[in-house]
Amino acid sequence: MKNITFSADEQCIEAARARATAEHTTLNDQFRIWLSEYARKHERLADYDRLMQDLRGKVRVGRKLSRDEMNER
């Protein structure tokens, strides 16, 4: 594992630490989760698009969807 250093507002860091503590975790653990999700965003969107393609024509919603509803994510 590699160490990195970031700069952030001290009050923001303390508030984030307090929230992490309230959630029975650490700010470091929360940062690792965020970084992993941030790095995989494109991959997760591609997975979602594949799932929607696989479901197309197999799922019925009981009514015709509008164009906006068809394009919602």
URHUVEN-V989134 format. One record per run of one state. SS is the DSSP state (A for helix, B for strand, O for the rest). FROM is the first residue (numbers start at 1). LEN is the number of residues. If there is no record, write none. Layout:
SS | FROM | LEN
SS | FROM | LEN
This chain:
O | 1 | 9
A | 10 | 13
O | 23 | 4
A | 27 | 13
O | 40 | 1
A | 41 | 15
O | 56 | 11
A | 67 | 5
O | 72 | 2
